Structures are given as structure tokens and as C-alpha cells.
Amino acid sequence: MRKSSSYFTELSWLLFVKRLGKLLPKRLRFRFYKLFYNYESARYIGVRLIIPYFESLNLQFIVFTKYLIDWNVFFFGQYEKETNDLLFEYIKPGQVILEAGANNGTETVLLSRLVGPNGKVLAFEPVEHIYQTLQLNLSINHCTNVQTEQKALGESDGQLHFNVLSEDFCNQGMASKYDETSADAKVLVQQTSIDSWVVKNNIRTVDFIKMDIQGAEIELLKGAKHTIEKSKPLIFTEATEDFLSIEKLFDALTDLGYAVYFISSKGQLRLLSKSSLVEGNWLAKPLQSI
């Protein structure tokens, strides 16, 4: 396909590729879709549209097909299926969920439905243009049980410089306090600790913390020490050496009185020890609840 001449030309191509890919075995679809609509390719301008999302929950989602997360949602119906499967299993109606690094809201809108009208989602996203997309996705889904903050989470309250990639970069979730590259722009963002924020906002308990914050996880845990000691929430985190020593993250969680589990691609939990650490998605459970 030559460089798209219009939105509608590219949309027609996208829909054609998606229909054709569905005829293939699931194991071949990712490669097929990437071959015939590569979100990183300069030949495509990108398409913004609203599509059904977890239709059983009556959700919709705004996607821009040049973004990695949105591309996956368009072609596969969701991003990070293993994460979503875990949320379906562990999130219960009426709970209070704290989401650090909400991004454009792929999990936020899902969490909103899972906790129901008597629950609450506290969603934090510091990058302005991503935060605006988050707000739009919450609005079209009427997520009135979500409280958002355009702030980073850390050990203390204040301001800091955040490394943000340009809006045309394919993975907007790579913004970070620490992962600086020559392509980054530094923007000033507000930061708060969880402990001070829950006091200011009269949050009585937190049942589940989900964090995907590119290397700032230990700082978040330090700034949430009292909340964690009081509420004993489950803690879900991405653990990767790209941003932070997973050994240090493991130590931080166990020092708080948690057992740490690796979540397999099939959703099975395997208890980790310091000698058996692996990168991936982790779930930490308070020892007294096991």
C-alpha cells in the first residue's frame, strides 16, 4: 500500500486487513497485522476512531492506530491480555483501586466497570496530552466512579522534570522520571505521595494498587508506606530490568510484609524467592492474608 492519501483510504485498508487477519490462526495474526499495517511505518498517517471495547461490559475506546497500545486494542480487542485477566479475577465490586500510570485508560475503564457503582478508581497520569485522552475515554464510558489526577506518584510531594517523548512516538507509555533519551522533552509535572494524597482526599482504604510507572515503583512504595500498612492492598506491578533492579523491587515489597508472585502467561501464580526472580508481571499479597 502506498502512503495513504486520506483518512478514509487508510480506514478502509485497516478494516480490510483486520477482516482478512481474522481468517488466520491466532498464532499468525500478530505478524500478519504488523506486516500489512505497521504502526511504526511512515507510510501511514494514523486513524482515530471509537471502537467497541469489552462489549460484555458495554465499553468503548478511542484509538489512534499509530500508537502501540491502540493498535493492539484495534486488532486484538485489548492490550496486555494477561493483565486484564488478572484484573477480572482479583477486582471485586465495591473495592477502591489505585492506578499509578493510567496512560490512556485501557485498564482504567475496565476497572471502573469491575468495581461497579459502589467502588472507586483513583487514576494518576502525569503527562498532559495522555491525561486528556484518558479523560475522553472515561467520559464516553460515563465512568463517574473514577477520580483522576494529572500527577506523578512518588516518595514526596513537589515538582519534578519528567522525560516525555513526542506525541508522534508509537509508545506513549514510555514517559518516565528516569529513562532519558535524546528524543525526550523535559516537562515539569506535579508529584504527590500516596500517603499525603489519601489523607487530603479522605480515602479510608485502598484494596488494590496497580502500578506501571517505568522505574519509579520503589519511590511510590516509600510514599505509600502508611497506606499499605493500614489497608494491606494487593499490589500488581510490572517488573523489568529496563527501568529498575527487580531485586531491589522484590526487597521493597518483602520489606513491607508481602509475598511476591510471578504471573505466568496463563494467569498462574508462582511464588518468587530472591534466588528465583524473573522479569514480568508480579502480584504481591500481604503475608497475613495468605
C-alpha positions as CSV (number, residue, x, y, z in Angstrom):
1,M,0.0,0.0,0.0
2,R,1.3,3.5,-0.9
3,K,1.2,6.3,1.6
4,S,-2.4,7.0,2.5
5,S,-4.0,9.9,0.7
6,S,-6.8,10.3,3.2
7,Y,-8.3,9.2,6.5
8,F,-10.9,7.2,4.7
9,T,-8.4,5.4,2.4
10,E,-6.4,4.3,5.5
11,L,-9.5,3.4,7.4
12,S,-10.7,1.2,4.6
13,W,-7.3,-0.5,4.4
14,L,-7.3,-1.1,8.2
15,L,-10.7,-2.7,8.2
16,F,-9.8,-4.9,5.2
17,V,-6.6,-6.1,7.0
18,K,-8.5,-6.8,10.2
19,R,-11.1,-8.8,8.4
20,L,-8.5,-10.8,6.5
21,G,-6.4,-11.5,9.6
22,K,-9.4,-13.0,11.4
23,L,-9.3,-15.8,8.9
24,L,-5.9,-16.8,10.0
25,P,-4.9,-19.0,13.0
26,K,-4.5,-16.8,16.1
27,R,-0.7,-17.6,16.3
28,L,-0.2,-15.9,12.9
29,R,-2.3,-12.8,13.4
30,F,0.2,-10.5,15.1
31,R,2.8,-11.0,12.4
32,F,0.2,-10.6,9.7
33,Y,-1.2,-7.3,11.1
34,K,2.3,-5.9,11.7
35,L,3.3,-6.7,8.2
36,F,0.3,-5.1,6.5
37,Y,-0.3,-2.2,8.9
38,N,2.9,-1.4,10.9
39,Y,2.1,1.4,13.3
40,E,5.8,2.4,13.1
41,S,5.8,2.9,9.4
42,A,5.9,6.4,7.9
43,R,3.6,5.4,5.1
44,Y,0.6,5.6,7.4
45,I,-0.9,8.7,8.8
46,G,-2.9,7.0,11.6
47,V,-6.6,6.8,12.2
48,R,-8.6,8.0,15.2
49,L,-11.9,6.3,15.9
50,I,-14.1,4.9,18.6
51,I,-14.5,1.1,18.7
52,P,-16.3,-1.4,20.9
53,Y,-14.2,-2.5,23.9
54,F,-15.1,-5.4,26.2
55,E,-18.6,-5.4,24.7
56,S,-19.9,-7.6,27.5
57,L,-19.2,-4.6,29.8
58,N,-20.7,-2.1,27.3
59,L,-17.4,-0.2,26.9
60,Q,-16.0,1.8,24.0
61,F,-12.5,3.1,23.4
62,I,-10.9,5.9,21.4
63,V,-7.9,4.6,19.5
64,F,-5.2,6.1,17.3
65,T,-3.8,3.4,15.2
66,K,-0.2,4.7,15.2
67,Y,0.1,4.0,18.9
68,L,1.2,0.6,20.1
69,I,-1.5,0.2,22.7
70,D,-4.2,1.4,20.5
71,W,-3.1,-0.7,17.6
72,N,-3.4,-3.8,19.8
73,V,-6.8,-2.7,21.0
74,F,-8.0,-2.2,17.4
75,F,-6.7,-5.6,16.1
76,F,-7.0,-7.8,19.1
77,G,-9.7,-6.2,21.3
78,Q,-7.4,-5.4,24.2
79,Y,-3.8,-4.7,25.3
80,E,-1.9,-7.0,27.7
81,K,-4.5,-9.8,28.0
82,E,-2.6,-11.3,31.0
83,T,-3.1,-8.1,32.9
84,N,-6.8,-7.8,32.1
85,D,-7.3,-11.5,33.0
86,L,-5.8,-10.9,36.4
87,L,-8.0,-7.8,37.0
88,F,-11.1,-9.9,36.1
89,E,-10.0,-12.4,38.7
90,Y,-9.0,-10.2,41.6
91,I,-11.0,-7.0,41.4
92,K,-14.3,-7.1,43.2
93,P,-17.4,-4.9,43.3
94,G,-17.2,-2.1,45.9
95,Q,-13.4,-2.0,46.1
96,V,-11.1,1.1,45.9
97,I,-8.4,0.7,43.3
98,L,-5.4,3.0,42.9
99,E,-3.9,3.0,39.4
100,A,-0.5,4.6,39.0
101,G,0.3,5.3,35.4
102,A,-3.2,5.1,34.0
103,N,-2.0,6.1,30.5
104,N,-4.9,6.4,28.0
105,G,-7.3,4.4,30.2
106,T,-7.3,0.9,28.7
107,E,-7.3,-0.6,32.2
108,T,-9.0,2.4,33.9
109,V,-12.3,2.0,32.1
110,L,-12.2,-1.8,32.8
111,L,-11.5,-1.2,36.5
112,S,-14.4,1.3,36.6
113,R,-16.8,-1.4,35.4
114,L,-15.4,-4.1,37.7
115,V,-15.7,-2.2,40.9
116,G,-19.2,-1.0,40.0
117,P,-21.1,2.0,41.3
118,N,-20.2,1.4,44.9
119,G,-16.5,1.2,44.2
120,K,-13.9,3.8,43.2
121,V,-10.9,4.0,40.9
122,L,-8.1,6.6,41.7
123,A,-6.2,7.1,38.5
124,F,-2.9,9.0,38.2
125,E,-1.4,10.1,34.9
126,P,1.1,13.0,34.8
127,V,1.6,13.6,31.1
128,E,-0.9,16.3,29.9
129,H,-1.8,15.0,26.4
130,I,-2.1,11.4,27.6
131,Y,-4.2,12.6,30.6
132,Q,-6.6,14.4,28.1
133,T,-7.1,11.1,26.2
134,L,-7.7,9.3,29.5
135,Q,-10.4,11.9,30.3
136,L,-12.1,11.4,27.0
137,N,-12.2,7.6,27.4
138,L,-13.7,8.0,30.8
139,S,-16.3,10.5,29.5
140,I,-17.6,8.3,26.6
141,N,-18.0,5.4,29.0
142,H,-19.7,7.5,31.7
143,C,-17.1,6.4,34.4
144,T,-18.4,8.5,37.2
145,N,-16.7,6.3,39.8
146,V,-13.2,7.3,38.7
147,Q,-11.2,10.2,40.3
148,T,-8.3,11.3,38.2
149,E,-5.2,13.3,39.0
150,Q,-2.7,14.7,36.5
151,K,0.2,13.9,38.8
152,A,3.1,11.5,39.2
153,L,3.3,9.4,42.3
154,G,6.5,9.2,44.4
155,E,8.1,9.4,47.8
156,S,7.1,13.1,48.5
157,D,5.0,16.0,47.3
158,G,6.5,18.6,44.9
159,Q,7.5,19.1,41.3
160,L,9.9,17.2,39.1
161,H,11.0,17.1,35.5
162,F,9.5,14.2,33.5
163,N,11.0,12.8,30.3
164,V,8.3,12.8,27.7
165,L,8.6,11.6,24.1
166,S,6.9,13.5,21.2
167,E,3.2,12.9,20.6
168,D,4.0,11.0,17.3
169,F,6.1,8.4,19.1
170,C,4.4,5.0,19.0
171,N,4.6,4.1,22.7
172,Q,3.3,7.0,24.8
173,G,3.6,4.8,27.9
174,M,7.4,5.2,27.9
175,A,7.3,8.6,29.7
176,S,9.5,8.4,32.8
177,K,11.3,10.2,35.6
178,Y,14.5,8.3,34.7
179,D,14.5,6.8,31.2
180,E,16.1,9.8,29.4
181,T,16.9,9.7,25.7
182,S,18.0,12.3,23.2
183,A,14.4,12.3,21.8
184,D,12.9,13.2,25.2
185,A,11.5,16.6,26.1
186,K,11.6,17.6,29.8
187,V,8.3,18.8,31.2
188,L,7.5,20.0,34.7
189,V,4.9,17.8,36.5
190,Q,3.3,17.7,39.9
191,Q,4.1,14.8,42.2
192,T,2.4,13.5,45.3
193,S,2.9,10.7,47.7
194,I,0.0,8.2,48.1
195,D,0.1,8.7,51.9
196,S,-0.4,12.5,51.7
197,W,-3.0,12.3,48.8
198,V,-5.3,9.7,50.6
199,V,-5.3,11.9,53.7
200,K,-6.1,15.1,51.7
201,N,-8.9,13.3,49.8
202,N,-10.3,11.4,52.8
203,I,-9.7,7.9,51.2
204,R,-10.4,5.5,54.0
205,T,-8.9,2.3,52.4
206,V,-7.2,1.1,49.3
207,D,-7.9,-2.5,48.2
208,F,-5.6,-2.8,45.2
209,I,-2.6,-0.9,43.8
210,K,-1.8,-1.3,40.1
211,M,1.5,0.4,39.1
212,D,3.2,0.6,35.7
213,I,5.5,3.7,36.2
214,Q,8.7,3.0,34.4
215,G,11.2,2.6,37.3
216,A,9.5,4.8,40.0
217,E,7.9,1.8,41.8
218,I,10.1,1.9,44.8
219,E,9.6,5.6,45.3
220,L,5.8,5.0,45.1
221,L,6.0,2.3,47.8
222,K,8.1,4.5,50.1
223,G,5.5,7.2,49.7
224,A,2.6,4.8,50.4
225,K,4.1,3.1,53.5
226,H,1.4,4.1,55.9
227,T,-1.5,3.4,53.4
228,I,-0.1,0.0,52.7
229,E,0.4,-0.8,56.4
230,K,-3.1,0.2,57.2
231,S,-5.0,-1.2,54.2
232,K,-2.9,-4.2,53.1
233,P,-3.9,-3.9,49.4
234,L,-2.9,-6.4,46.8
235,I,-0.1,-4.8,44.7
236,F,0.2,-5.5,40.9
237,T,3.4,-4.3,39.2
238,E,5.5,-4.7,36.1
239,A,9.0,-5.8,36.9
240,T,11.7,-5.2,34.3
241,E,15.4,-4.6,34.4
242,D,14.9,-1.9,31.7
243,F,14.0,0.6,34.4
244,L,14.7,-0.8,37.9
245,S,16.6,-3.6,39.5
246,I,14.0,-6.3,40.1
247,E,15.9,-7.5,43.1
248,K,15.5,-4.0,44.7
249,L,11.8,-4.1,43.8
250,F,11.4,-7.5,45.4
251,D,13.2,-6.4,48.5
252,A,10.9,-3.3,48.8
253,L,7.8,-5.5,48.6
254,T,9.0,-8.1,51.0
255,D,10.2,-5.4,53.5
256,L,6.5,-4.3,53.5
257,G,5.4,-7.8,54.6
258,Y,4.4,-9.2,51.2
259,A,4.9,-12.4,49.4
260,V,5.6,-11.9,45.7
261,Y,4.3,-14.0,42.9
262,F,5.2,-14.2,39.2
263,I,2.1,-14.2,36.9
264,S,2.5,-16.6,34.0
265,S,1.0,-16.1,30.6
266,K,-1.8,-18.5,31.6
267,G,-2.5,-16.5,34.8
268,Q,-0.9,-19.0,37.2
269,L,0.9,-17.6,40.2
270,R,4.4,-18.8,41.1
271,L,5.9,-17.8,44.5
272,L,9.2,-15.9,44.0
273,S,12.3,-16.0,46.2
274,K,15.4,-13.9,45.9
275,S,17.1,-16.7,44.1
276,S,14.3,-17.2,41.6
277,L,13.5,-13.7,40.3
278,V,12.2,-13.3,36.8
279,E,11.0,-10.3,34.9
280,G,7.3,-9.9,34.1
281,N,4.1,-9.1,35.9
282,W,4.1,-9.6,39.6
283,L,1.4,-9.8,42.2
284,A,2.2,-9.1,45.8
285,K,0.0,-10.4,48.6
286,P,0.2,-9.4,52.3
287,L,1.6,-12.3,54.2
288,Q,-1.1,-12.2,56.8
289,S,-3.8,-12.8,54.1
290,I,-2.1,-16.0,52.7
